[in-house]
Amino acid sequence: MRRVLYSLAAVGAPHCERQWIASIRSLRRHNPHVPVRLSVFGSPAPETLAEARRQCVEVMFNGRYDAHLEAAAPGRGGLLATNPTLHKIASMAGLPAGPGQVLYLDCDTFCFGDVAALFDHYAGVHFQAREEPGSRRSPNGYDPSYVDEAALEALARGLGLAFVPPYNTGVMMLNGGLWTRLAELFGEFLDFVWRLSPRRDDGTQGLPFPSNNAWIIEEVATWLTLGRFPDLTHAPFELRHVAQNGEAGRLLAARRAPGLAHYFSAGEDEFFAALKAASGLAA
């Protein structure tokens, strides 16, 4: 089984649905046949559902976002739902179990080639993703204030977890049924989010947060959850296959396109301006 998975929290952020429409159109331009699932939390716009039908995308409806979180973390769903990024692992539930590959894509991704090339190239380890910007493996240098890897490793070891270095979760290749194992730990993932958050209000013991950027709490909790698997193998994507942040714009300016770009929502305007300037590469 090879499948592409998108996840969407339709909770009053229409730009995410607009990004998804652009993403699925770019994917289908190069591969009209790979199975694609859109896992939806909340109520998507009619235009989103119409596009899913046009592009032969299976839509999985999961009900209200806050209710889904509450079911997995009783008494905490309302506060957790103020963060719209906590649905990625939840979206993996219900996918066929067993061997195969799942390519998870955030909505702010754009395909320049056939995703089949990613499935072919990245089948050797359980988990593949780009390194987190600012981490030790970042080509732009290490920023320990953004992600303190020593503190992250100490946190993981203190919890009895394997240390998984920082990966960006916007594009992930999951092999060998890892998606099923992760989905089973969704409640534990939410517990990590809760304990990392300074806003918890039930007296639970907090965990030190190894970053000055609260927005990446979902990623930190994902790294800790992956640490539950002592046998996990993992490696980063190559830049030529998956570009992230401003990298895609620089490649396009040099008349080179990656296989896929995760442009980050904050860099959306810059990315599409670069894409327009190099429009022949998107054909």
C-alpha positions in Angstrom: 0.0 0.0 0.0 1.1 3.5 -0.9 -1.0 6.4 0.2 -0.8 10.1 0.6 -2.4 11.6 3.7 -3.4 15.2 4.3 -4.9 16.4 7.6 -7.1 19.5 8.0 -8.6 21.3 11.0 -11.4 23.3 9.5 -11.8 25.6 12.5 -12.1 29.1 10.9 -8.8 29.2 9.0 -9.9 29.2 5.4 -6.3 29.8 4.2 -5.5 26.2 5.1 -8.3 24.9 2.8 -7.1 27.2 0.0 -3.6 25.9 0.5 -4.8 22.3 0.4 -6.6 22.9 -2.9 -3.4 24.3 -4.5 -1.5 21.3 -3.0 -3.8 18.6 -4.3 -3.9 20.1 -7.7 -0.1 20.2 -7.9 0.1 16.5 -6.7 -2.5 15.3 -9.2 -0.8 17.2 -12.0 2.0 14.7 -11.7 0.2 11.6 -10.3 -3.5 11.1 -11.0 -3.7 7.6 -9.5 -2.0 7.4 -6.0 -4.6 7.0 -3.3 -5.1 10.2 -1.3 -6.9 10.7 2.0 -8.0 14.0 3.4 -8.7 13.6 7.1 -10.9 16.4 8.3 -11.7 17.8 11.7 -14.5 20.3 11.8 -16.6 21.5 8.9 -14.8 22.2 5.6 -16.1 24.6 3.0 -18.1 23.2 0.1 -15.3 24.2 -2.3 -12.9 22.0 -0.4 -15.2 19.0 -0.6 -15.9 19.7 -4.3 -12.2 19.7 -5.0 -11.7 16.5 -3.2 -14.4 14.9 -5.4 -12.7 16.3 -8.6 -9.4 15.0 -7.5 -10.6 11.5 -6.4 -9.6 12.1 -2.8 -11.1 10.0 0.0 -12.4 12.3 2.8 -12.4 11.0 6.3 -14.7 13.0 8.6 -13.7 13.0 12.2 -16.3 15.4 13.8 -15.5 18.5 15.7 -11.9 19.2 16.5 -12.4 20.0 20.1 -14.6 17.0 20.7 -12.0 14.7 19.1 -9.3 16.0 21.4 -11.6 15.7 24.4 -12.3 12.1 23.6 -8.6 11.3 23.6 -7.7 13.7 26.6 -10.8 14.0 28.8 -11.1 17.4 30.5 -8.4 18.9 28.3 -10.0 19.1 24.8 -11.2 22.7 25.0 -7.8 24.1 25.9 -5.9 21.8 23.6 -8.2 22.8 20.7 -6.9 26.4 20.9 -3.8 24.9 19.0 -5.0 24.0 15.5 -2.0 21.8 14.7 -2.6 18.8 17.0 -4.4 16.6 14.5 -1.6 15.0 12.4 -1.2 11.8 14.4 -5.0 11.6 14.9 -5.4 11.6 11.1 -3.5 8.4 10.9 -6.1 6.4 12.7 -8.2 4.1 10.4 -5.6 3.8 7.7 -5.0 0.2 6.6 -2.6 -1.6 8.8 0.3 -3.7 7.7 3.3 -3.1 5.4 3.4 -0.2 3.0 4.1 3.5 3.0 2.2 6.6 4.0 3.4 10.1 2.9 1.9 12.7 5.2 1.7 16.2 3.7 0.7 19.5 5.4 -1.6 21.7 3.4 1.2 24.2 2.7 3.1 21.9 0.4 3.5 22.0 -3.4 4.5 19.2 -5.7 6.9 19.7 -8.7 7.1 16.1 -9.6 5.5 12.6 -9.1 5.3 11.7 -5.4 6.0 8.1 -6.5 9.7 9.1 -6.6 9.6 9.8 -2.9 8.0 6.4 -2.2 10.6 4.7 -4.3 13.6 6.5 -2.8 12.5 6.5 0.9 11.5 3.0 1.8 14.5 2.0 3.9 13.7 3.4 7.4 10.6 3.7 9.5 10.5 7.5 9.6 11.7 10.1 7.1 11.3 13.9 7.3 13.4 17.1 6.9 15.5 18.2 9.9 13.9 21.0 11.9 15.2 24.5 10.9 17.6 25.7 13.5 18.5 22.2 14.7 22.1 20.9 14.6 21.6 19.3 11.2 20.2 22.5 9.6 22.3 23.7 6.6 21.6 27.3 7.9 23.3 26.6 11.3 22.3 25.6 14.8 20.2 27.9 17.0 19.9 26.4 20.5 17.5 29.1 21.5 15.0 27.8 18.9 15.6 24.1 19.5 17.9 23.1 22.3 18.9 19.6 21.3 20.9 19.0 24.5 17.8 19.9 26.6 15.6 17.8 24.3 17.8 14.7 24.7 17.9 15.2 28.5 14.1 15.4 28.5 13.7 12.3 26.4 16.2 10.3 28.5 14.6 11.5 31.7 11.2 10.1 30.5 12.8 6.8 29.6 12.5 7.5 25.8 14.8 7.0 22.9 16.2 10.3 21.7 14.8 11.3 18.3 16.5 14.4 16.9 14.3 17.3 15.8 12.4 16.7 12.5 9.9 19.0 10.9 6.5 17.3 10.7 5.2 19.1 7.6 6.2 16.3 5.3 6.7 12.8 6.7 7.3 9.4 5.1 6.0 6.5 7.4 7.1 3.0 6.5 6.3 -0.5 7.8 3.0 0.4 9.6 4.5 3.2 11.7 1.3 5.2 11.2 -0.8 2.6 13.1 1.7 2.5 16.0 1.6 6.3 16.2 -2.2 6.6 16.0 -2.4 4.2 19.0 -0.3 6.7 21.0 -2.4 9.8 20.2 -3.6 10.1 23.8 0.0 10.0 25.0 1.0 12.5 22.4 -1.7 14.9 23.7 -0.4 14.3 27.3 3.1 15.4 26.1 1.5 18.5 24.6 -0.4 19.2 27.8 2.7 18.8 30.1 4.8 20.9 27.8 2.2 23.7 27.9 2.5 26.5 30.5 -1.3 26.9 30.3 -2.3 23.6 31.9 -4.5 24.2 34.9 -5.0 20.8 36.6 -1.8 20.6 38.7 -0.1 18.1 36.5 3.7 18.0 36.5 5.0 20.1 33.7 7.9 19.3 31.4 10.7 21.8 30.4 10.1 23.1 26.9 13.3 23.0 24.8 12.5 26.0 22.6 11.7 29.7 22.7 9.0 29.1 20.0 5.8 27.8 21.6 4.4 27.2 18.1 6.5 24.0 17.7 4.9 22.3 20.7 3.3 19.8 18.3 6.6 18.9 16.9 8.3 18.5 20.2 5.5 16.2 21.4 5.8 14.2 18.2 9.6 13.7 18.7 8.9 12.5 22.3 6.1 10.2 21.0 8.5 8.7 18.4 10.9 8.0 21.3 8.4 5.4 22.5 9.8 3.1 19.8 13.3 2.0 20.7 13.6 0.1 17.4 12.7 3.2 15.3 15.0 3.9 12.4 14.9 7.4 10.9 16.8 9.8 8.5 16.2 13.2 6.9 14.9 13.8 3.4 17.4 15.2 0.9 16.9 18.9 -0.1 16.6 18.0 -3.8 13.5 15.9 -2.9 11.9 18.0 -0.2 12.6 21.7 0.2 11.3 23.6 3.2 10.9 27.2 4.3 12.7 29.6 1.9 14.7 26.9 0.2 12.2 26.4 -2.6 12.3 30.0 -3.7 16.1 29.9 -3.9 16.0 26.7 -6.0 13.3 28.2 -8.3 15.4 31.3 -8.8 18.3 29.1 -9.9 15.9 27.4 -12.4 15.9 24.2 -10.4 12.8 22.7 -8.7 12.7 20.2 -5.8 10.4 17.2 -5.9 8.2 18.8 -3.3 8.2 22.1 -1.4 6.9 22.7 2.1 7.0 26.4 1.9 5.6 27.2 5.4 2.5 29.4 5.7 4.5 32.4 6.8 6.4 32.2 3.5 3.4 31.6 1.3 3.5 34.9 -0.6 7.2 34.7 -1.2 6.9 31.1 -2.5 4.1 31.8 -5.0 5.9 34.9 -6.2 9.0 32.8 -6.9 6.7 30.1 -8.5 5.2 32.7 -10.8 8.6 34.0 -11.8 9.7 30.5 -12.7 6.3 29.3 -14.0 7.7 26.9 -16.5 9.0 24.7 -13.6 5.5 24.2 -12.3 4.0 22.9 -15.6 
